[in-house]
Amino acid sequence: MTKLNEQLSTLKESIQELKDEYIKIKQENELLKRQQGNLVSEKAELVRKNEAAKDKVASILERIKNLEFI
């Protein structure tokens, strides 16, 4: 009976370790998902700003070209 109790105790410990590791991984996964969402938003904002800057440069270049013909 002692051997069986030892095996059960070892099994319980293993299950608890797996449970703890699962919780840790789940929390890490949630953090990574939030970080990914933030990075996607940041990328979208940077793309928008980049497009606005391109438009502004194109507008400035167009005005410069128009000044050359005056």
Beta strands, then each sheet from edge to edge (+ up, - down):
end
